[in-house]
Amino acid sequence: MKFHVDLEYVQTVAEVKDMEAKSIDLNQSVYELCKKYPELMELLAAMGFKDITKPGMLASAGRFMTIPKGAALKKLEMDKIKQQLAENGFSVNE
């Protein structure tokens, strides 16, 4: 008995599951988000949240700081942040 596996379908399903897994709730703290998605720290630093990479900063200020609060402090545009997150495979929930 032979089975045919449509690899294109399998890859598409895997991509959808991966994208579903990268859902960001803007009400969650930066600490919680980076704990869930470690790659997010580097992305946020590249967008202008450079302090996040300082030792202890994520564990202290990151516990109460959200992405929108940090954007306001750093004078960064939330629309651009959301766009960058989307371009890097994250879906943003507000």
C-alpha positions, 0 to 999 in steps of 0.5 A: 500500500502506497501513500501520497503526501502533499508536501506543499500542504504539509508545509502550509499547515506547519506555517499556519500553526507556527504563525498561530503560535506567535500571537502577541497580546499588547496588554502582556508585559515585555517580560512575559512576551520575551519569555514566551518568544525569546527571539522577540527581545532581539527584534524589539531591540532592533526597533529601538527598545535597546534598554531591553538587552541590558542585564536585569532590565527585562526582569525588572522594568520588563515585568510591568512595561508593555510594548505600547508603554515602551513605545510611548516612552521611546517616542516610537510609532505603534503602527511601525512596530506592529508592521515590523512584528507582522513582517517577522511572523507575529500577529498582534492582538490589542 
